[in-house]
Amino acid sequence: MGEVSELKRVVAEQRDEIARLKGLKGRPTIKPSGMEKGTTAKPARGGKHRRRGKSAPRVAIEERVLKAIAPAGSRFKGYQDFVVQELVLCAQAIRYRRERWALSDGTTVVAALPAGIEGHFGPELRRFVLLQHHQGQVTVERLTLQLRAFGISISKRQVMRLLIDGQDDFLTESRAVLRAGLQTAAWITVDDTGARHAGQNGFCTQIGNADFTWFGTRTSKSRLNFLDLLRAGHTDYVVNEAALAYMHERALPGPVISQLAGEPQTHFADHAAWQAHLDRVGIDTMQVTPDPLCIATEAALWGSIQAHGLLRETVIVSDDAGQFAVGRHALCWVHAERLVHKLDTFTEPHRAAQSRIRALIWWFYADLKAYCTAPSRQRRGEMRVRFDRIFSRRTGFATLDRLLERLHANKPELLMVLDRPEIPLHTNGSERDIRCHVTKRKISGGTHSDAGRDCRDAFLALMHTCAKQGIAFWDYLGDRLGIIGAPPVPQLSELVRCRGHPA
């Protein structure tokens, strides 16, 4: 199924390219259905028009008194305030003359540089470069031209070094944010998009919720890759109760499960150790369906996730992509309704049937949103019965009927919200988060080195996490780069953990 899906995607891209070269029109652009907005109650507006409040500056206000030329006999009536916000950009070059002292034992003592100075570019310049490139989406070429226009003597290679070299602390904090989120989150939403790296097509996966965001770019979008990302940097493979349960759920043959469960060694440090174990027990030579090597590896990854305390009670909300169906899994209602919305209709009865089903789904979706605000056992049972009535209908439109059967088969995932009303009904948050990655791909193309790829993903993730925590990315960079006077910013992983376990 994965190969067929990939072939369909390639054929669609080739058809679009052929149509573009021939000057023909491409595929029609189908507008979003608008179910989320259409089922959201509009706030009641008062009688008077609400005015927009004043925006206070985030910096300290400097006061300057301006003298007025008044004729003799005038009386002083106080001051009239007028606030002006200004931005000062200027290049500065400092030569630090560091004293050197020769000690009696022959060693030399050199005066230390001021705090925050690393290399020949100051922390303020590094902060400006990081902010412009990641939050401002400015390319390296244009950023280099900007800095030269300000009077900075810098090359494109030096700008790249400022963006990539010495960012281990940021990479570590991004990984810590992911671990804190997976340990404490009641739910996460996931999504992926295409990403170019080292001249090859890859995929960027987003993981996050209302408190944090994380990105990871790999060459594959398989379930093995997704489980590897969910390990949050851990490299071990574990065969425990969670792993064995995963094997049973994926219909791995009983003898294979018994053979793996009977081995004395259950913890493996890395992929090489795990592969050697599989070769020793002969799993890779078994000709059975499903592939025991793939299922056993997925199970060991899931066992590692559970062993590290990740995703214990967390619900994963996705758009029904197969690689995301692990653990407690829920589906996005917006993507489910979109299948009905995008269905091709050719006759008036087909369009009428589609319209009726969409109206019923919209009505049901609005009631689901009302249920999440005030859940009850009686209402839960009513919603399950009503779901069966809607998706068990027969409209006479064969394609629509097959689609309704498919959606009805997803009943446990679509109605997960009845048992866990705190989870969202859609993955709009993931789509909003991953939009910045799509924009960066359109502007800058892809990455060339693994360090550049990891830095891009880490800084975009930290930027979104700061926004969700109510922290300015400028202040965050100032604190982490050791800029004097920058407001202190706690570790983002601790903020995420506090949100996940409120006092």
Contacts in CASP RR format, 6 or more apart in sequence:
PFRMAT RR
TARGET T0000
AUTHOR 0000-0000-0000
METHOD contacts of the structure
MODEL  1
MGEVSELKRVVAEQRDEIARLKGLKGRPTIKPSGMEKGTTAKPARGGKHR
RRGKSAPRVAIEERVLKAIAPAGSRFKGYQDFVVQELVLCAQAIRYRRER
WALSDGTTVVAALPAGIEGHFGPELRRFVLLQHHQGQVTVERLTLQLRAF
GISISKRQVMRLLIDGQDDFLTESRAVLRAGLQTAAWITVDDTGARHAGQ
NGFCTQIGNADFTWFGTRTSKSRLNFLDLLRAGHTDYVVNEAALAYMHER
ALPGPVISQLAGEPQTHFADHAAWQAHLDRVGIDTMQVTPDPLCIATEAA
LWGSIQAHGLLRETVIVSDDAGQFAVGRHALCWVHAERLVHKLDTFTEPH
RAAQSRIRALIWWFYADLKAYCTAPSRQRRGEMRVRFDRIFSRRTGFATL
DRLLERLHANKPELLMVLDRPEIPLHTNGSERDIRCHVTKRKISGGTHSD
AGRDCRDAFLALMHTCAKQGIAFWDYLGDRLGIIGAPPVPQLSELVRCRG
HPA
12 27 0 8 1.000
15 27 0 8 1.000
16 26 0 8 1.000
16 27 0 8 1.000
19 25 0 8 1.000
19 26 0 8 1.000
20 26 0 8 1.000
30 341 0 8 1.000
30 342 0 8 1.000
32 338 0 8 1.000
33 334 0 8 1.000
33 337 0 8 1.000
33 338 0 8 1.000
33 341 0 8 1.000
33 358 0 8 1.000
35 333 0 8 1.000
35 334 0 8 1.000
35 337 0 8 1.000
35 361 0 8 1.000
35 362 0 8 1.000
35 365 0 8 1.000
36 334 0 8 1.000
36 426 0 8 1.000
36 428 0 8 1.000
38 362 0 8 1.000
39 362 0 8 1.000
39 365 0 8 1.000
39 366 0 8 1.000
39 369 0 8 1.000
40 369 0 8 1.000
57 83 0 8 1.000
57 85 0 8 1.000
58 472 0 8 1.000
61 83 0 8 1.000
65 79 0 8 1.000
89 150 0 8 1.000
90 150 0 8 1.000
91 150 0 8 1.000
91 151 0 8 1.000
91 152 0 8 1.000
96 113 0 8 1.000
96 114 0 8 1.000
96 117 0 8 1.000
98 110 0 8 1.000
98 111 0 8 1.000
98 112 0 8 1.000
98 113 0 8 1.000
99 110 0 8 1.000
99 111 0 8 1.000
100 108 0 8 1.000
100 109 0 8 1.000
100 110 0 8 1.000
100 111 0 8 1.000
101 108 0 8 1.000
101 109 0 8 1.000
102 108 0 8 1.000
103 109 0 8 1.000
115 482 0 8 1.000
115 484 0 8 1.000
116 122 0 8 1.000
116 123 0 8 1.000
116 481 0 8 1.000
116 482 0 8 1.000
116 483 0 8 1.000
117 123 0 8 1.000
121 154 0 8 1.000
121 158 0 8 1.000
121 162 0 8 1.000
123 478 0 8 1.000
123 481 0 8 1.000
123 482 0 8 1.000
123 483 0 8 1.000
124 483 0 8 1.000
125 147 0 8 1.000
125 152 0 8 1.000
125 162 0 8 1.000
126 162 0 8 1.000
126 481 0 8 1.000
127 474 0 8 1.000
127 477 0 8 1.000
127 478 0 8 1.000
127 481 0 8 1.000
127 483 0 8 1.000
129 143 0 8 1.000
129 147 0 8 1.000
129 159 0 8 1.000
129 162 0 8 1.000
129 163 0 8 1.000
130 162 0 8 1.000
130 163 0 8 1.000
130 459 0 8 1.000
130 477 0 8 1.000
131 473 0 8 1.000
131 474 0 8 1.000
131 477 0 8 1.000
132 138 0 8 1.000
132 143 0 8 1.000
132 146 0 8 1.000
133 139 0 8 1.000
133 140 0 8 1.000
133 143 0 8 1.000
133 163 0 8 1.000
134 456 0 8 1.000
134 459 0 8 1.000
134 460 0 8 1.000
134 463 0 8 1.000
135 463 0 8 1.000
135 473 0 8 1.000
137 436 0 8 1.000
137 439 0 8 1.000
137 440 0 8 1.000
137 443 0 8 1.000
137 444 0 8 1.000
138 146 0 8 1.000
139 443 0 8 1.000
139 444 0 8 1.000
140 156 0 8 1.000
140 159 0 8 1.000
140 160 0 8 1.000
140 163 0 8 1.000
140 444 0 8 1.000
141 156 0 8 1.000
143 159 0 8 1.000
144 154 0 8 1.000
144 155 0 8 1.000
144 156 0 8 1.000
144 159 0 8 1.000
147 154 0 8 1.000
147 159 0 8 1.000
148 154 0 8 1.000
163 452 0 8 1.000
163 455 0 8 1.000
164 449 0 8 1.000
164 451 0 8 1.000
164 452 0 8 1.000
164 455 0 8 1.000
165 451 0 8 1.000
167 451 0 8 1.000
167 455 0 8 1.000
167 458 0 8 1.000
167 459 0 8 1.000
169 480 0 8 1.000
170 455 0 8 1.000
170 458 0 8 1.000
170 459 0 8 1.000
170 462 0 8 1.000
170 480 0 8 1.000
171 454 0 8 1.000
171 455 0 8 1.000
171 458 0 8 1.000
173 458 0 8 1.000
173 462 0 8 1.000
173 480 0 8 1.000
173 491 0 8 1.000
173 492 0 8 1.000
173 493 0 8 1.000
174 214 0 8 1.000
174 457 0 8 1.000
174 458 0 8 1.000
174 461 0 8 1.000
174 462 0 8 1.000
175 232 0 8 1.000
175 233 0 8 1.000
176 491 0 8 1.000
176 492 0 8 1.000
176 493 0 8 1.000
177 212 0 8 1.000
177 214 0 8 1.000
177 461 0 8 1.000
177 462 0 8 1.000
177 465 0 8 1.000
177 492 0 8 1.000
177 493 0 8 1.000
177 496 0 8 1.000
178 207 0 8 1.000
178 212 0 8 1.000
178 214 0 8 1.000
178 232 0 8 1.000
178 461 0 8 1.000
179 232 0 8 1.000
179 233 0 8 1.000
179 308 0 8 1.000
179 310 0 8 1.000
179 493 0 8 1.000
180 212 0 8 1.000
180 493 0 8 1.000
180 494 0 8 1.000
180 496 0 8 1.000
180 497 0 8 1.000
181 188 0 8 1.000
181 208 0 8 1.000
181 209 0 8 1.000
181 211 0 8 1.000
181 212 0 8 1.000
181 496 0 8 1.000
181 497 0 8 1.000
181 500 0 8 1.000
182 188 0 8 1.000
182 207 0 8 1.000
182 230 0 8 1.000
182 232 0 8 1.000
182 305 0 8 1.000
182 310 0 8 1.000
182 311 0 8 1.000
182 314 0 8 1.000
183 309 0 8 1.000
183 310 0 8 1.000
183 312 0 8 1.000
183 497 0 8 1.000
184 496 0 8 1.000
184 497 0 8 1.000
184 499 0 8 1.000
184 500 0 8 1.000
184 501 0 8 1.000
185 208 0 8 1.000
185 209 0 8 1.000
185 211 0 8 1.000
185 212 0 8 1.000
185 314 0 8 1.000
185 500 0 8 1.000
186 313 0 8 1.000
186 314 0 8 1.000
186 315 0 8 1.000
186 420 0 8 1.000
186 422 0 8 1.000
186 423 0 8 1.000
186 500 0 8 1.000
187 209 0 8 1.000
187 314 0 8 1.000
187 315 0 8 1.000
187 316 0 8 1.000
187 317 0 8 1.000
187 330 0 8 1.000
187 420 0 8 1.000
187 422 0 8 1.000
187 423 0 8 1.000
187 424 0 8 1.000
188 207 0 8 1.000
188 208 0 8 1.000
188 209 0 8 1.000
188 314 0 8 1.000
188 315 0 8 1.000
188 316 0 8 1.000
188 317 0 8 1.000
189 208 0 8 1.000
189 209 0 8 1.000
189 316 0 8 1.000
189 317 0 8 1.000
189 318 0 8 1.000
189 332 0 8 1.000
189 424 0 8 1.000
189 427 0 8 1.000
189 429 0 8 1.000
189 430 0 8 1.000
190 205 0 8 1.000
190 206 0 8 1.000
190 207 0 8 1.000
190 208 0 8 1.000
190 226 0 8 1.000
190 316 0 8 1.000
190 317 0 8 1.000
190 318 0 8 1.000
190 324 0 8 1.000
190 427 0 8 1.000
190 430 0 8 1.000
191 205 0 8 1.000
191 206 0 8 1.000
191 318 0 8 1.000
191 319 0 8 1.000
191 427 0 8 1.000
191 430 0 8 1.000
191 431 0 8 1.000
191 433 0 8 1.000
191 434 0 8 1.000
192 203 0 8 1.000
192 204 0 8 1.000
192 205 0 8 1.000
192 206 0 8 1.000
192 221 0 8 1.000
192 321 0 8 1.000
192 434 0 8 1.000
193 203 0 8 1.000
193 204 0 8 1.000
193 206 0 8 1.000
193 434 0 8 1.000
193 437 0 8 1.000
193 438 0 8 1.000
193 441 0 8 1.000
194 201 0 8 1.000
194 202 0 8 1.000
194 203 0 8 1.000
194 204 0 8 1.000
194 441 0 8 1.000
195 201 0 8 1.000
195 202 0 8 1.000
195 203 0 8 1.000
195 204 0 8 1.000
195 217 0 8 1.000
195 437 0 8 1.000
195 441 0 8 1.000
195 446 0 8 1.000
196 202 0 8 1.000
196 441 0 8 1.000
196 445 0 8 1.000
196 446 0 8 1.000
196 447 0 8 1.000
197 217 0 8 1.000
197 219 0 8 1.000
197 446 0 8 1.000
197 447 0 8 1.000
197 448 0 8 1.000
197 453 0 8 1.000
198 447 0 8 1.000
198 448 0 8 1.000
198 449 0 8 1.000
199 446 0 8 1.000
199 448 0 8 1.000
200 219 0 8 1.000
202 217 0 8 1.000
202 218 0 8 1.000
202 219 0 8 1.000
202 220 0 8 1.000
202 221 0 8 1.000
203 217 0 8 1.000
203 218 0 8 1.000
203 219 0 8 1.000
203 220 0 8 1.000
203 221 0 8 1.000
203 225 0 8 1.000
204 215 0 8 1.000
204 216 0 8 1.000
204 217 0 8 1.000
204 434 0 8 1.000
204 437 0 8 1.000
204 457 0 8 1.000
205 215 0 8 1.000
205 216 0 8 1.000
205 217 0 8 1.000
205 218 0 8 1.000
205 221 0 8 1.000
205 225 0 8 1.000
205 226 0 8 1.000
205 229 0 8 1.000
206 213 0 8 1.000
206 214 0 8 1.000
206 215 0 8 1.000
206 216 0 8 1.000
206 430 0 8 1.000
206 433 0 8 1.000
206 434 0 8 1.000
206 437 0 8 1.000
207 213 0 8 1.000
207 214 0 8 1.000
207 215 0 8 1.000
207 229 0 8 1.000
207 230 0 8 1.000
208 214 0 8 1.000
208 430 0 8 1.000
208 433 0 8 1.000
210 468 0 8 1.000
211 465 0 8 1.000
211 468 0 8 1.000
211 469 0 8 1.000
211 495 0 8 1.000
211 496 0 8 1.000
211 499 0 8 1.000
211 500 0 8 1.000
212 461 0 8 1.000
212 464 0 8 1.000
212 465 0 8 1.000
212 468 0 8 1.000
212 492 0 8 1.000
212 496 0 8 1.000
213 433 0 8 1.000
213 460 0 8 1.000
213 461 0 8 1.000
213 464 0 8 1.000
213 465 0 8 1.000
213 468 0 8 1.000
214 457 0 8 1.000
214 461 0 8 1.000
214 465 0 8 1.000
215 434 0 8 1.000
215 437 0 8 1.000
215 457 0 8 1.000
215 458 0 8 1.000
215 460 0 8 1.000
215 461 0 8 1.000
216 229 0 8 1.000
216 457 0 8 1.000
217 447 0 8 1.000
217 453 0 8 1.000
217 456 0 8 1.000
217 457 0 8 1.000
218 225 0 8 1.000
218 228 0 8 1.000
218 229 0 8 1.000
221 321 0 8 1.000
221 323 0 8 1.000
222 323 0 8 1.000
223 298 0 8 1.000
223 322 0 8 1.000
223 323 0 8 1.000
223 325 0 8 1.000
223 326 0 8 1.000
224 294 0 8 1.000
224 297 0 8 1.000
224 298 0 8 1.000
224 301 0 8 1.000
225 323 0 8 1.000
226 323 0 8 1.000
226 324 0 8 1.000
226 326 0 8 1.000
227 298 0 8 1.000
227 301 0 8 1.000
227 302 0 8 1.000
227 305 0 8 1.000
227 326 0 8 1.000
228 301 0 8 1.000
230 301 0 8 1.000
230 305 0 8 1.000
230 310 0 8 1.000
230 311 0 8 1.000
230 326 0 8 1.000
231 301 0 8 1.000
231 304 0 8 1.000
231 305 0 8 1.000
231 308 0 8 1.000
231 310 0 8 1.000
232 308 0 8 1.000
232 310 0 8 1.000
234 304 0 8 1.000
234 308 0 8 1.000
235 269 0 8 1.000
235 270 0 8 1.000
235 271 0 8 1.000
236 267 0 8 1.000
236 268 0 8 1.000
236 269 0 8 1.000
236 270 0 8 1.000
236 304 0 8 1.000
236 307 0 8 1.000
237 267 0 8 1.000
237 268 0 8 1.000
237 270 0 8 1.000
237 271 0 8 1.000
237 273 0 8 1.000
237 274 0 8 1.000
237 297 0 8 1.000
237 300 0 8 1.000
237 301 0 8 1.000
237 303 0 8 1.000
237 304 0 8 1.000
238 266 0 8 1.000
238 267 0 8 1.000
238 268 0 8 1.000
238 300 0 8 1.000
238 303 0 8 1.000
238 304 0 8 1.000
238 306 0 8 1.000
238 307 0 8 1.000
239 260 0 8 1.000
239 261 0 8 1.000
239 263 0 8 1.000
239 266 0 8 1.000
239 267 0 8 1.000
239 299 0 8 1.000
239 300 0 8 1.000
239 303 0 8 1.000
240 266 0 8 1.000
240 303 0 8 1.000
240 306 0 8 1.000
240 307 0 8 1.000
242 302 0 8 1.000
242 303 0 8 1.000
242 305 0 8 1.000
242 306 0 8 1.000
242 307 0 8 1.000
243 299 0 8 1.000
243 300 0 8 1.000
243 302 0 8 1.000
243 303 0 8 1.000
243 306 0 8 1.000
244 257 0 8 1.000
244 260 0 8 1.000
244 261 0 8 1.000
244 299 0 8 1.000
246 295 0 8 1.000
246 298 0 8 1.000
246 299 0 8 1.000
246 302 0 8 1.000
246 303 0 8 1.000
247 256 0 8 1.000
247 257 0 8 1.000
247 260 0 8 1.000
247 295 0 8 1.000
247 296 0 8 1.000
247 299 0 8 1.000
248 257 0 8 1.000
250 290 0 8 1.000
250 295 0 8 1.000
250 298 0 8 1.000
250 299 0 8 1.000
251 290 0 8 1.000
252 290 0 8 1.000
252 292 0 8 1.000
252 295 0 8 1.000
252 296 0 8 1.000
252 299 0 8 1.000
253 288 0 8 1.000
253 292 0 8 1.000
256 283 0 8 1.000
256 286 0 8 1.000
256 288 0 8 1.000
256 292 0 8 1.000
256 296 0 8 1.000
259 281 0 8 1.000
259 283 0 8 1.000
260 281 0 8 1.000
260 283 0 8 1.000
260 296 0 8 1.000
263 277 0 8 1.000
263 281 0 8 1.000
265 277 0 8 1.000
268 274 0 8 1.000
268 277 0 8 1.000
268 300 0 8 1.000
274 297 0 8 1.000
274 300 0 8 1.000
278 284 0 8 1.000
278 293 0 8 1.000
278 296 0 8 1.000
278 297 0 8 1.000
283 292 0 8 1.000
283 293 0 8 1.000
283 296 0 8 1.000
284 293 0 8 1.000
286 292 0 8 1.000
302 326 0 8 1.000
302 327 0 8 1.000
305 311 0 8 1.000
306 312 0 8 1.000
311 327 0 8 1.000
313 328 0 8 1.000
314 328 0 8 1.000
315 328 0 8 1.000
315 329 0 8 1.000
315 330 0 8 1.000
315 416 0 8 1.000
315 420 0 8 1.000
315 423 0 8 1.000
316 324 0 8 1.000
316 326 0 8 1.000
316 327 0 8 1.000
316 328 0 8 1.000
316 329 0 8 1.000
316 330 0 8 1.000
317 329 0 8 1.000
317 330 0 8 1.000
317 331 0 8 1.000
317 332 0 8 1.000
317 423 0 8 1.000
317 424 0 8 1.000
317 426 0 8 1.000
317 427 0 8 1.000
318 324 0 8 1.000
318 325 0 8 1.000
318 329 0 8 1.000
318 330 0 8 1.000
318 331 0 8 1.000
318 332 0 8 1.000
318 427 0 8 1.000
319 331 0 8 1.000
319 332 0 8 1.000
319 335 0 8 1.000
319 427 0 8 1.000
320 331 0 8 1.000
320 332 0 8 1.000
320 335 0 8 1.000
320 336 0 8 1.000
320 410 0 8 1.000
320 413 0 8 1.000
328 416 0 8 1.000
328 420 0 8 1.000
329 413 0 8 1.000
329 416 0 8 1.000
330 413 0 8 1.000
330 414 0 8 1.000
330 416 0 8 1.000
330 417 0 8 1.000
330 420 0 8 1.000
330 423 0 8 1.000
331 410 0 8 1.000
331 413 0 8 1.000
331 414 0 8 1.000
331 416 0 8 1.000
332 425 0 8 1.000
332 426 0 8 1.000
332 427 0 8 1.000
333 365 0 8 1.000
333 368 0 8 1.000
333 414 0 8 1.000
333 425 0 8 1.000
333 426 0 8 1.000
334 425 0 8 1.000
334 426 0 8 1.000
334 427 0 8 1.000
334 428 0 8 1.000
335 426 0 8 1.000
335 427 0 8 1.000
336 361 0 8 1.000
336 407 0 8 1.000
336 410 0 8 1.000
336 414 0 8 1.000
337 358 0 8 1.000
337 361 0 8 1.000
337 362 0 8 1.000
337 365 0 8 1.000
339 403 0 8 1.000
339 407 0 8 1.000
340 354 0 8 1.000
340 357 0 8 1.000
340 358 0 8 1.000
340 361 0 8 1.000
340 400 0 8 1.000
340 403 0 8 1.000
341 358 0 8 1.000
343 354 0 8 1.000
343 399 0 8 1.000
343 400 0 8 1.000
343 403 0 8 1.000
344 399 0 8 1.000
345 351 0 8 1.000
345 354 0 8 1.000
345 397 0 8 1.000
349 396 0 8 1.000
349 397 0 8 1.000
350 397 0 8 1.000
350 400 0 8 1.000
353 395 0 8 1.000
353 396 0 8 1.000
353 397 0 8 1.000
353 400 0 8 1.000
354 397 0 8 1.000
354 400 0 8 1.000
356 395 0 8 1.000
357 390 0 8 1.000
357 393 0 8 1.000
357 395 0 8 1.000
357 400 0 8 1.000
357 404 0 8 1.000
360 390 0 8 1.000
361 390 0 8 1.000
364 383 0 8 1.000
364 386 0 8 1.000
364 387 0 8 1.000
364 390 0 8 1.000
365 425 0 8 1.000
367 383 0 8 1.000
367 386 0 8 1.000
368 383 0 8 1.000
368 417 0 8 1.000
368 425 0 8 1.000
369 425 0 8 1.000
371 379 0 8 1.000
371 380 0 8 1.000
371 383 0 8 1.000
371 417 0 8 1.000
371 418 0 8 1.000
371 421 0 8 1.000
372 417 0 8 1.000
372 421 0 8 1.000
372 422 0 8 1.000
372 425 0 8 1.000
375 418 0 8 1.000
375 421 0 8 1.000
380 418 0 8 1.000
380 419 0 8 1.000
381 418 0 8 1.000
383 415 0 8 1.000
383 418 0 8 1.000
384 415 0 8 1.000
384 418 0 8 1.000
387 408 0 8 1.000
387 411 0 8 1.000
387 414 0 8 1.000
387 415 0 8 1.000
388 408 0 8 1.000
388 411 0 8 1.000
390 404 0 8 1.000
391 404 0 8 1.000
391 405 0 8 1.000
391 407 0 8 1.000
391 408 0 8 1.000
391 411 0 8 1.000
392 404 0 8 1.000
392 408 0 8 1.000
393 401 0 8 1.000
393 404 0 8 1.000
394 401 0 8 1.000
395 401 0 8 1.000
395 404 0 8 1.000
407 414 0 8 1.000
416 423 0 8 1.000
417 423 0 8 1.000
417 425 0 8 1.000
433 464 0 8 1.000
436 460 0 8 1.000
436 463 0 8 1.000
436 464 0 8 1.000
437 460 0 8 1.000
440 456 0 8 1.000
440 460 0 8 1.000
447 453 0 8 1.000
447 456 0 8 1.000
462 473 0 8 1.000
462 476 0 8 1.000
462 492 0 8 1.000
463 473 0 8 1.000
465 492 0 8 1.000
465 496 0 8 1.000
466 472 0 8 1.000
466 473 0 8 1.000
466 476 0 8 1.000
466 492 0 8 1.000
467 473 0 8 1.000
469 492 0 8 1.000
469 495 0 8 1.000
469 496 0 8 1.000
469 499 0 8 1.000
471 489 0 8 1.000
471 492 0 8 1.000
475 486 0 8 1.000
475 487 0 8 1.000
475 489 0 8 1.000
476 489 0 8 1.000
476 492 0 8 1.000
478 486 0 8 1.000
479 486 0 8 1.000
479 487 0 8 1.000
479 488 0 8 1.000
479 489 0 8 1.000
480 489 0 8 1.000
END
